[in-house]
Amino acid sequence: MHTAKYMHQILDLALPAYDELFDEIELEGLVENKGILYIWNDKDLKSRELEINVRDELGVKQQIVNKHEIHDLEPNIKPIYHAGVYYPYARHARNPKKILLKLFELFLKKGGKFKKLNIQEVKFDNEKPVLKTEVDEYKFDKIVITCGAFSKKLTDNLDEKIPLDTERGYHVHFKDCDHLLSRPVIFSNRGFGITPMEQGLRVVGTVEFGGLKNPLSKSRIKNLINNAKYMLGDLPEHEDEWLGFRPTLPDFLPIMGPSKNYKNVFYCFGHHHLGWTLGPISGKIVSGMIAKENTNLNLDPYSSARFN
Ligand SMILES: Cc1cc2nc3c(=O)[nH]c(=O)nc-3n(C[C@H](O)[C@H](O)[C@H](O)COP(=O)(O)OP(=O)(O)OC[C@H]3O[C@@H](n4cnc5c(N)ncnc54)[C@H](O)[C@@H]3O)c2cc1C
């Protein structure tokens, strides 16, 4: 309940935070407002009840849908399901990279500066953080570490024992098939989902504890393909096998806030399955912390100090 409550606190603000950014870029059909559908095919799946009750308790808008309603929403899914939940206000991105590039251009236009460097170590000069690369050093008043699953190397270096790990996940695309679905559909029993995107249908899922260095697992790719065919029937040859690293902490809450040991170092990572969704609100929260703004949010649950 603790995790659900404090994920809900930030998820509830995720769309308004995106809207503030979207006011400043041309979206050109890159975001759809058609909700998200979760389906399952096991009548006695007790965990669904628990999820639904927790969401009710938190005031999350959800509609339980029966077989007919699922068919009306997504007629191309084979009738493998028993029931589902529909979240009508949810949105999905048709091409996250294109949106990100537009935000990046906006950042530069507003005077932001970008350098692509591999930071080896954080050192200090009179309490000011100094970022060290293989060739150079850069001194700042304050820094924010936002290296996703790779942040642990830097936090270890700052003498903070943060138990960050990665939940590896995969996706593939089925090109020119996005007309088969109108919205993301998650098949809860098997832990995968399919989203209609510019690249085609994106089939995504699995959770693998395998660290940052091991290669992509072909059997997991195969599993995604088989699941997609189970749900939609015949599909063409897949493309773009991808492995990504979700940054995850044991209590499934991100870390946002100052470092325990160094007041000019801030953290913002550990957003596990929801980093894309939570990017804008997390940025707002951390910039507010740095600017010492007042907030009505309870930010203690995101502190790195919870692991000490
Ligand atoms: C299969 C899959 C599906 C997902 N689907 C969704 C979804 O539908 N919705 C959603 O909200 N989230 C989703 N996620 C989760 C989302 O991708 C992550 O939560 C998000 O990428 C985390 O963002 P981040 O910026 O913290 O880390 P990252 O995206 O990993 O970015 C970290 C950045 O830091 C850089 N970096 C690392 N180390 C260093 C260093 N030493 N020096 C300099 N730079 C460094 C990296 O190059 C990288 O650019 C999915 C993840 C996976 C794997």
The ligand as an SDF file (V2000), in Angstrom:
LIG
                    3D

 53 58  0  0  0  0  0  0  0  0999 V2000
   10.8970   -3.0370  -22.4610 C   0  0  0  0  0  0  0  0  0  0  0  0
   10.6290   -1.7500  -21.7250 C   0  0  0  0  0  0  0  0  0  0  0  0
    9.4250   -1.1180  -21.8760 C   0  0  0  0  0  0  0  0  0  0  0  0
    9.1410    0.0670  -21.1790 C   0  0  0  0  0  0  0  0  0  0  0  0
    7.9360    0.6710  -21.3560 N   0  0  0  0  0  0  0  0  0  0  0  0
    7.6590    1.8020  -20.6810 C   0  0  0  0  0  0  0  0  0  0  0  0
    6.4060    2.4490  -20.8330 C   0  0  0  0  0  0  0  0  0  0  0  0
    5.5450    2.0140  -21.5950 O   0  0  0  0  0  0  0  0  0  0  0  0
    6.1790    3.5820  -20.1170 N   0  0  0  0  0  0  0  0  0  0  0  0
    7.0980    4.0890  -19.2720 C   0  0  0  0  0  0  0  0  0  0  0  0
    6.8150    5.1030  -18.6310 O   0  0  0  0  0  0  0  0  0  0  0  0
    8.3040    3.5060  -19.1000 N   0  0  0  0  0  0  0  0  0  0  0  0
    8.6000    2.3750  -19.7780 C   0  0  0  0  0  0  0  0  0  0  0  0
    9.8010    1.7430  -19.5930 N   0  0  0  0  0  0  0  0  0  0  0  0
   10.7080    2.2300  -18.5350 C   0  0  0  0  0  0  0  0  0  0  0  0
   11.5780    3.3640  -19.0000 C   0  0  0  0  0  0  0  0  0  0  0  0
   12.2290    3.0210  -20.1940 O   0  0  0  0  0  0  0  0  0  0  0  0
   12.6210    3.6600  -17.9030 C   0  0  0  0  0  0  0  0  0  0  0  0
   11.9950    3.8190  -16.6600 O   0  0  0  0  0  0  0  0  0  0  0  0
   13.3600    4.9460  -18.2920 C   0  0  0  0  0  0  0  0  0  0  0  0
   14.0990    4.7560  -19.4640 O   0  0  0  0  0  0  0  0  0  0  0  0
   14.2860    5.4100  -17.1790 C   0  0  0  0  0  0  0  0  0  0  0  0
   14.7470    6.6540  -17.5900 O   0  0  0  0  0  0  0  0  0  0  0  0
   16.1130    7.2630  -17.0710 P   0  0  0  0  0  0  0  0  0  0  0  0
   16.3030    8.5410  -17.8110 O   0  0  0  0  0  0  0  0  0  0  0  0
   16.1180    7.2410  -15.5850 O   0  0  0  0  0  0  0  0  0  0  0  0
   17.2270    6.1870  -17.5270 O   0  0  0  0  0  0  0  0  0  0  0  0
   17.6900    5.8210  -18.9830 P   0  0  0  0  0  0  0  0  0  0  0  0
   16.5980    5.9610  -19.9620 O   0  0  0  0  0  0  0  0  0  0  0  0
   18.3840    4.4810  -18.8700 O   0  0  0  0  0  0  0  0  0  0  0  0
   18.7610    6.9400  -19.3200 O   0  0  0  0  0  0  0  0  0  0  0  0
   19.9590    7.0210  -18.6040 C   0  0  0  0  0  0  0  0  0  0  0  0
   20.9290    7.8570  -19.4100 C   0  0  0  0  0  0  0  0  0  0  0  0
   22.1160    8.0580  -18.6670 O   0  0  0  0  0  0  0  0  0  0  0  0
   23.2290    7.8630  -19.5080 C   0  0  0  0  0  0  0  0  0  0  0  0
   24.3740    7.4360  -18.6860 N   0  0  0  0  0  0  0  0  0  0  0  0
   24.4910    6.2950  -17.9650 C   0  0  0  0  0  0  0  0  0  0  0  0
   25.6810    6.2720  -17.3190 N   0  0  0  0  0  0  0  0  0  0  0  0
   26.3150    7.4240  -17.6370 C   0  0  0  0  0  0  0  0  0  0  0  0
   27.5880    7.9960  -17.2840 C   0  0  0  0  0  0  0  0  0  0  0  0
   28.4360    7.3540  -16.4550 N   0  0  0  0  0  0  0  0  0  0  0  0
   27.9140    9.2040  -17.8010 N   0  0  0  0  0  0  0  0  0  0  0  0
   27.0530    9.8560  -18.6390 C   0  0  0  0  0  0  0  0  0  0  0  0
   25.8520    9.3800  -18.9990 N   0  0  0  0  0  0  0  0  0  0  0  0
   25.4790    8.1710  -18.5070 C   0  0  0  0  0  0  0  0  0  0  0  0
   22.7810    6.7730  -20.4980 C   0  0  0  0  0  0  0  0  0  0  0  0
   23.5740    6.8120  -21.6570 O   0  0  0  0  0  0  0  0  0  0  0  0
   21.3380    7.1880  -20.7320 C   0  0  0  0  0  0  0  0  0  0  0  0
   21.2540    8.1370  -21.7530 O   0  0  0  0  0  0  0  0  0  0  0  0
   10.1130    0.5890  -20.3080 C   0  0  0  0  0  0  0  0  0  0  0  0
   11.3540   -0.0390  -20.1790 C   0  0  0  0  0  0  0  0  0  0  0  0
   11.6190   -1.2020  -20.8860 C   0  0  0  0  0  0  0  0  0  0  0  0
   12.9610   -1.8630  -20.7500 C   0  0  0  0  0  0  0  0  0  0  0  0
  1  2  1  0
  2  3  1  0
  2 52  2  0
  3  4  2  0
  4  5  1  0
  4 50  1  0
  5  6  2  0
  6  7  1  0
  6 13  1  0
  7  8  2  0
  7  9  1  0
  9 10  1  0
 10 11  2  0
 10 12  1  0
 12 13  2  0
 13 14  1  0
 14 15  1  0
 14 50  1  0
 15 16  1  0
 16 17  1  0
 16 18  1  0
 18 19  1  0
 18 20  1  0
 20 21  1  0
 20 22  1  0
 22 23  1  0
 23 24  1  0
 24 25  2  0
 24 26  1  0
 24 27  1  0
 27 28  1  0
 28 29  2  0
 28 30  1  0
 28 31  1  0
 31 32  1  0
 32 33  1  0
 33 34  1  0
 33 48  1  0
 34 35  1  0
 35 36  1  0
 35 46  1  0
 36 37  1  0
 36 45  1  0
 37 38  2  0
 38 39  1  0
 39 40  1  0
 39 45  2  0
 40 41  1  0
 40 42  2  0
 42 43  1  0
 43 44  2  0
 44 45  1  0
 46 47  1  0
 46 48  1  0
 48 49  1  0
 50 51  2  0
 51 52  1  0
 52 53  1  0
M  END
$$$$
